[in-house]
Amino acid sequence: MRQPTAIVIGGGIGGLTAAVALDRRGWSVTVLERAAAPASGVGHPATSEGGARRGGAGIGLAPNALRALDTLAAGDAVRARAARQATGELRLPSGRRLARTDDAAAVRRFGGPVLVAHRADLIALLAARLPDGAVRTASPAALVDPGDPASGARPARVRVAGGEGEELTADLVVAADGIHSAVRRTLFPGHPAPRYAGFTAWRMVVPALDSPWTAHETWGPGGLWGTVPLHDGRVYAFATAAVPPGGRADDDERAELLRRFGDWHHPVPAVLAAVDPAAVLRNDVHTVAAPPPAFHRGRVALLGDAVHPMTPNLGQGGCQAIEDAVVLAYQAAPDGDLAAALAAYTRQRLPRTMEVVRRAERIGRLTTWRSRPACALRTALMAATALPRGLRRLRPGGTPTAPDLALRALDGIADWTPPTATYAAEARGTRTAELPKEHE
């Protein structure tokens, strides 16, 4: 029997997860990544989701994403290269603590901890699970024809730019080509493009700091700063600020961050002192302008930022792309009805991801408040909800301990389980159920 073929446009985290999942299901997979060079520090392609060159940023992996990776026999390898957030604090720029949480709260609430990994590490780990030659770099691709799943005579057609303009055909195309997805525009030309969410984001990774510090997210007027550890001692930091879209610093982005955050509490100044200005990534944040008509058309499935871009405030952008990939592969049996599979994919993923988009955007709007009265109100609200009603307690020194405060927004999200009903091996103490590798 002929092995069905799939083309994945975009070699980011969502695209590579889809490629691995489809490969395990029995599809012959080719990944087309536009970036010419591999991600910084690893021998694998840079991500397309959120833009190329993403070798210098971290990614939060909540239990829902880790369970999805467990179905690909990749979850434990990811855990080995990720840092558990043992303790985290919510602060004000002065250093005042509003609340504290720990990873035990996530385990209780969601069945596993929230981890932070380096994006390049995750990309390398996923790419290594694909057959040799499956990932083609320097291969920007355009959808020519979405094909017709009801007709075996009309496969999807993709043109690879460069050279003579090679044209490929496939039984299935997965579009993981990021926020400004060209495939999405081709499939739904009249649909509104993602809109600016009202703030821009900076990300950076620096060497281990000399003095002790605690993972935190700090909210100030019109922006926030977060600092978390990576598994190898390096530090991942991120910041957002409510500014007009399309801006760039006149000097460099490190200098811009110093102007905005340089007088905030430790370890913010230490991170800024350690970062190479050229290593600071800056991207405007976009979100869904209107729910799409579907997550598929013809033989093409949209995935991740290409169909549901969201603000980073729940740490779910990459997690939802990983979920997409696993659900798509589960539905798309190699010898099954592709039209029914893609319809089921849309039916399962569209309402869920749109709810995550809405929740993330609500939190994102709160981070843009900048007036003194608005910030005072926000601080009072955050402190008042530090614990569920009736359970407030104070740690020594008077700071509310709030192991569930930062997690409450993830209810119904981080507790998701994939269709194979696997569980995080670390949380359950058993091996995980895996998506079958049907062509072995």
C-alpha positions in Angstrom: 0.0 0.0 0.0 1.3 3.5 -0.9 2.5 5.5 2.1 0.6 8.8 2.4 2.6 12.0 2.2 2.5 15.1 4.3 4.2 18.4 3.9 4.7 20.6 7.0 5.3 24.3 6.1 7.3 25.7 9.0 10.0 24.1 11.2 9.0 25.6 14.5 7.9 23.8 17.6 4.3 23.3 16.4 5.4 22.2 12.9 8.1 19.8 14.2 5.7 18.3 16.7 3.2 17.7 13.9 5.9 16.2 11.8 6.9 13.8 14.6 3.3 12.9 15.4 2.5 12.2 11.7 5.6 10.2 11.2 4.7 8.0 14.1 1.2 7.5 12.6 2.7 6.2 9.3 2.9 9.3 7.1 5.9 10.2 5.0 6.7 13.7 6.2 8.7 16.5 4.7 9.2 19.8 6.7 9.9 22.9 4.7 11.6 25.6 6.8 12.3 29.0 5.3 15.3 29.8 7.5 18.7 29.1 5.8 20.6 28.6 9.1 19.9 26.4 12.0 18.8 27.8 15.4 21.6 29.3 17.4 23.7 26.6 19.1 22.0 23.5 17.7 22.2 21.7 14.4 18.5 21.9 13.7 16.3 24.5 12.0 15.1 27.7 13.6 11.5 28.1 14.3 9.0 29.8 12.0 6.4 30.4 14.7 6.9 33.9 15.9 9.6 34.5 13.4 12.9 32.9 12.5 16.2 33.0 14.4 14.6 31.9 17.7 17.7 30.5 19.3 17.6 33.0 22.2 14.4 32.5 24.0 12.7 30.1 26.5 9.3 28.5 26.4 7.0 27.6 29.2 5.6 24.0 29.0 2.5 23.5 31.1 1.3 19.9 32.0 -1.1 19.9 29.0 1.8 20.3 26.5 4.0 17.8 28.4 1.2 15.2 28.3 0.9 15.8 24.5 4.7 15.3 24.1 4.3 12.1 26.2 2.2 10.6 23.4 5.3 11.0 21.1 7.7 9.4 23.6 9.3 12.8 23.9 8.0 14.0 27.3 10.6 12.6 29.5 13.4 13.8 27.3 12.0 17.3 27.4 11.7 17.1 31.2 15.4 16.2 31.4 16.3 19.4 29.6 13.8 21.8 31.3 13.8 23.5 34.7 11.0 23.1 37.2 9.8 26.4 38.7 10.1 25.4 42.3 9.1 28.8 43.6 7.8 31.9 41.8 6.8 35.3 43.0 4.4 38.1 41.8 6.0 41.4 42.6 5.9 45.2 42.1 8.9 47.1 40.6 10.0 48.1 44.1 10.4 44.4 45.0 7.3 44.2 47.1 5.9 40.7 46.9 2.2 40.3 46.2 2.1 36.5 46.2 4.2 33.4 46.0 3.6 30.1 44.3 5.4 26.7 44.0 5.4 23.8 41.6 3.6 21.6 44.1 0.5 23.7 43.5 0.6 22.9 39.8 1.1 19.2 40.5 -1.9 19.2 42.8 -4.1 21.2 40.4 -3.0 19.9 37.0 -1.2 16.6 37.6 2.3 18.0 36.8 4.6 21.0 37.1 5.1 23.9 34.7 8.6 23.7 33.1 10.7 26.1 31.2 13.0 25.0 28.4 15.2 26.7 25.9 13.4 26.8 22.5 16.5 25.7 20.6 16.7 22.6 22.9 13.1 21.7 22.2 13.5 22.2 18.5 16.6 20.0 18.4 15.0 17.3 20.4 12.0 17.2 18.1 14.0 17.4 14.9 16.2 14.5 16.0 13.1 12.3 16.1 12.5 12.6 12.4 14.1 10.5 9.6 17.3 11.9 8.0 16.5 14.4 5.3 12.9 15.0 6.5 13.7 18.7 7.4 14.7 20.9 4.5 16.0 24.4 5.4 16.3 27.4 3.1 13.0 26.2 1.7 10.3 28.9 1.8 7.1 27.4 0.5 3.8 28.7 -0.9 0.5 26.9 -1.2 -0.6 26.6 -4.8 -3.7 24.4 -4.4 -5.2 23.1 -1.2 -6.4 20.0 -3.0 -9.6 18.0 -2.4 -9.7 15.3 0.2 -12.7 13.8 -1.6 -10.7 13.3 -4.8 -7.6 11.2 -5.0 -6.8 12.9 -8.3 -6.4 16.3 -6.6 -3.6 16.3 -4.0 -2.5 19.6 -2.4 0.3 21.4 -4.3 3.1 23.4 -2.7 5.8 25.4 -4.5 9.2 25.7 -3.0 10.8 29.1 -3.7 14.3 29.4 -5.1 16.1 27.6 -7.9 13.6 26.5 -10.5 10.6 26.8 -8.2 10.1 23.1 -7.4 6.5 22.0 -7.0 5.6 19.2 -4.6 2.3 17.3 -4.0 1.0 15.8 -0.8 -2.0 14.1 0.6 -1.9 16.5 3.6 -0.3 19.9 4.2 0.2 21.3 7.7 0.6 25.0 7.7 2.7 26.1 10.7 4.1 29.2 9.1 3.5 31.6 12.0 1.5 34.7 12.8 1.8 36.2 9.4 0.9 32.9 7.7 0.8 33.1 3.9 -1.1 29.8 3.8 -3.9 31.2 6.0 -4.2 34.2 3.7 -4.4 31.8 0.7 -7.1 29.6 2.3 -9.2 32.5 3.8 -8.3 35.6 1.8 -11.2 37.7 3.3 -10.5 36.9 6.9 -9.1 39.6 9.1 -5.3 39.4 9.8 -4.1 39.1 13.4 -4.3 42.5 15.1 -1.7 44.2 17.4 -2.5 43.4 21.0 -1.3 46.8 22.3 2.1 45.8 23.5 5.5 44.6 22.4 7.7 41.9 23.9 11.4 41.5 24.6 13.1 38.1 25.3 16.7 37.2 26.2 18.9 34.5 27.6 21.9 35.3 29.8 24.6 33.3 31.6 24.0 32.3 35.3 23.9 35.3 37.6 26.4 35.7 40.5 23.9 36.5 43.2 20.9 34.5 44.3 17.5 35.4 43.0 14.0 34.0 42.8 11.9 33.4 39.7 9.3 36.2 39.4 6.9 38.1 37.3 6.8 41.8 38.1 4.0 44.1 37.1 4.6 47.9 36.7 2.9 50.8 34.9 2.2 49.7 31.3 4.4 46.6 31.4 5.9 43.7 33.1 9.2 41.8 33.5 9.8 38.1 34.2 12.9 36.1 35.1 13.1 32.3 35.3 15.9 29.8 35.4 16.8 27.3 32.6 18.0 23.8 33.4 21.7 24.5 32.7 21.9 27.6 35.0 21.3 30.2 32.4 18.5 32.7 32.9 15.6 33.4 30.6 14.0 36.9 30.9 11.1 38.5 29.2 9.4 41.9 29.3 6.4 43.7 27.7 5.5 47.3 27.4 2.4 49.1 26.0 3.9 51.0 23.1 2.8 51.8 19.5 3.4 49.0 17.0 6.4 48.8 14.8 8.8 50.6 17.1 12.5 50.1 17.5 15.0 51.7 19.8 17.2 54.5 18.3 20.3 53.0 19.9 19.7 49.3 20.8 17.0 47.2 22.6 19.1 46.7 25.7 19.4 50.5 26.1 15.6 50.7 25.7 15.1 48.1 28.4 17.4 49.9 30.7 15.4 53.1 30.3 12.2 51.2 31.1 13.2 48.6 33.7 16.7 49.5 34.8 15.6 50.7 38.3 13.4 47.7 39.0 14.2 45.2 41.8 16.9 42.5 41.6 17.6 40.6 39.4 16.4 42.9 36.6 19.4 45.2 36.6 21.8 42.2 36.8 20.1 40.5 33.8 20.4 43.8 31.8 24.0 44.1 32.8 24.7 40.6 31.5 22.9 40.6 28.2 24.5 41.2 24.8 22.5 44.0 23.1 22.5 41.9 19.9 20.9 39.0 21.8 17.7 40.9 22.8 14.8 39.8 20.7 11.9 42.2 20.2 8.6 41.4 18.6 5.2 43.1 18.6 2.5 40.9 20.1 -0.5 40.0 17.9 -3.7 38.2 18.6 -6.7 36.8 16.8 -8.8 39.5 15.3 -11.8 37.2 14.7 -12.2 33.4 15.0 -11.4 31.7 11.7 -14.1 29.9 9.7 -12.2 26.6 10.3 -8.8 25.3 11.0 -8.7 23.5 7.6 -9.7 23.7 4.0 -9.2 21.1 1.3 -6.2 19.0 2.3 -4.6 21.7 4.4 -4.7 22.0 8.2 -3.6 25.2 10.0 -1.7 24.9 13.3 -0.4 27.1 16.1 0.3 30.8 15.5 -0.8 30.4 11.9 -4.4 30.1 13.0 -4.7 31.1 16.7 -2.0 33.7 17.6 -2.4 34.7 21.3 -0.7 37.0 23.8 2.0 35.3 25.9 0.2 36.0 29.2 -0.8 32.4 29.9 2.3 30.9 28.5 0.1 28.8 26.1 1.1 29.8 22.6 3.6 27.0 22.1 1.5 24.6 24.3 -1.5 25.0 22.2 0.5 24.4 19.0 1.8 21.2 20.5 -1.8 20.2 21.4 -2.9 21.0 17.8 -0.2 18.7 16.4 -1.1 15.7 18.5 -4.8 16.0 17.9 -4.3 16.4 14.2 -2.1 13.3 14.0 -4.6 11.4 16.1 -7.4 12.2 13.8 -5.5 11.8 10.5 -5.1 8.0 10.3 -3.0 7.2 7.2 -5.8 5.0 5.7 -8.7 7.0 7.1 -11.2 9.5 5.7 -9.1 12.7 5.6 -12.1 15.0 5.1 -13.7 13.7 8.3 -10.4 13.8 10.1 -9.8 17.5 9.3 -13.4 18.3 10.2 -12.9 16.6 13.6 -9.7 18.6 14.0 -11.5 21.9 13.5 -14.4 20.8 15.7 -12.0 19.9 18.6 -9.5 22.7 18.3 -11.3 25.8 17.3 -13.5 26.4 20.3 -10.7 25.4 22.8 -8.0 27.6 21.3 -10.3 30.6 21.0 -11.1 30.4 24.7 -7.4 30.4 25.5 -6.9 33.4 23.2 -9.7 35.3 25.0 -8.3 34.5 28.5 -4.8 35.5 27.5 -5.9 38.7 26.0 -7.9 39.7 29.1 -4.7 39.3 31.2 -2.7 41.1 28.6 -4.9 44.1 28.7 -4.4 44.3 32.5 -0.6 44.6 31.9 -1.1 47.7 29.8 -2.7 49.8 32.6 -0.3 52.6 33.4 -2.1 55.4 35.4 -1.4 55.5 39.1 -5.1 54.9 40.1 -5.4 52.0 37.6 -2.2 50.4 38.9 -3.2 50.8 42.5 -6.6 49.2 41.7 -4.8 46.3 39.9 -2.5 45.8 42.8 -5.3 45.7 45.3 -7.2 43.2 43.1 -4.2 40.9 42.8 -3.5 41.0 46.5 -7.2 40.4 47.3 -7.3 37.3 45.2 -4.0 35.9 46.4 -5.9 32.8 47.8 -9.3 31.4 47.3 -11.9 32.9 49.6 -11.6 31.8 53.2 -8.1 30.3 52.7 -5.9 33.4 53.0 -2.8 33.0 55.1 0.3 35.0 55.6 3.8 33.8 55.4 6.4 35.2 57.8 6.8 38.9 57.0 3.2 39.4 55.9 3.3 38.3 52.2 0.3 36.3 51.1 1.3 32.8 50.0 -0.8 32.1 46.9 0.2 28.7 45.5 -2.9 28.8 43.2 -3.2 32.5 42.3 -1.1 32.3 39.1 -2.6 28.9 38.2 -6.3 29.7 38.5 -6.3 31.2 35.0 -5.1 27.9 33.6 -8.1 25.9 34.9 -9.6 23.9 32.0 -6.4 24.5 30.0 -3.4 23.0 31.8 -5.5 20.0 32.9 -6.2 18.9 29.3 -5.3 15.4 28.3 -4.7 14.2 24.7 -6.9 11.8 22.9 -4.7 8.8 23.9 -5.5 9.7 27.6 -1.8 9.7 28.6 -0.5 11.1 31.8 2.8 12.8 32.7 5.2 10.0 33.7 6.7 12.2 36.4 3.4 12.9 38.0 1.9 9.4 37.8 5.0 7.3 38.3 4.2 5.2 35.3 5.2 5.0 31.7 3.1 7.1 29.4 0.7 5.8 26.7 2.1 6.7 23.3 0.8 7.4 19.9 1.4 4.2 18.0 4.2 4.2 15.5 2.2 2.4 12.8 4.8 2.0 10.1 7.3 0.1 12.3 
